[in-house]
């Protein structure tokens, strides 16, 4: 059965290779993706090597809260991150560099590439984030003597049947995992249903909550200036917006400006390459609009963020927040990030990918809105009542702090595993 998967991955790779080489998310790092590393690419040392893998930038940020707890429990360890996307690699290299010992591109899940990567890194522990179940990589790590752990584990109920069919054809990779650390008990039960050994499945929570649990950080005056904002004006930030949402937000904003003329709108499109498009939409409505990259010298009322890695800091400057991907069928974006900054958070009806976050936040500073009219009504009510706005923000921040702690629980569970044993 494993042979079937090995053959299938090579056939699929041959078909997809031309696309992978030119796609904007995967066109760099070919040699590392094939398991070859240039001298100096990997950290040297004798301490245990912890290889943490997340598919994209967001997954790596969810892993970040574990760095400290892991270093406490694995003294002298080296932490190496791997990711599939170019944006994830750039983010880790730029924003997480001081917390880790190296970042590489994850190998394609090919029999040869995964074995070369494992031989080069020699991990003591391989940590796979979310649903990153890669059979060849898992098998290669296990054969090398490494412990393999899933964190923030999730199996969508809609895909359980597909997983069961796939595992029946290629063998069950969950049997090779030493620990499955799941976000919720219902996720843990699905893992057991799919054949994970019950004694290896634990419910420890979601580490992404921990990144937000410290509460609001000091406001960033340099970023405020770059956005052309003043301390006195109310600021509505719309984060991670998608195509089709900005028109709705700009329409609502124009109505709000009739009562609150000093209200500023900061729009951070999910994909930075859409910034010029969003800028044009604002100007078409007769609104003054500027780009963050140019410092918004006109002090325009609408500012479009065309920078990466600054949205979390920008949320600190907000009076209130709307999170995008939720008026389209993209399944939502992270609503806990602004909540952790002590901001009330509004979101649309399409939050399928963040149901756990909605369950935690709704009624605790999170406000669902069905459409543009509901969004306007909710924003109007909050702007009219500063005390309620402040209360909801405080409740949101307290809620995020209350659900923290998964990173420590995960690190403790990993530290309890037997250490590396070389396979014969």
Secondary structure, DSSP 4 states (H G I P E B T S, - for coil): -HHHHHHHHHHHHHHHHHHHHHSTTTSS-HHHHTT---TTSS---SSPEEEEE-SSHHHHHHHHTHHHHHHHHSTT-EEEEEESSHHHHHHHHHHSGGG-SEEEEPPPS-HHHHHHHHHHH--SEEEEETT---HHHHHHHHHHT-EEEEEEE---GGGHHHHHHHHHHH--GGGG-SEEEESSHHHHHHHHHTT--GGGEEE---GGGGGGTT-PPPP-HHHHHHTT--SSS-EEEEEEE-TTHHHHHHHHHHHHHTT-TT-EEEEEESSGGGHHHHHHHHHHTT--EEEGGGTTTT--SEEE---SS-HHHHHTT-SEEEESSSSSTT----SHHHHHTT--EEE-S--GGGHHHHHHHBTTTEEE--SHHHHHHHHHHHHH-HHHHHHHHHHHHHHHHHT--HHHHHHHHHHTSPPP----
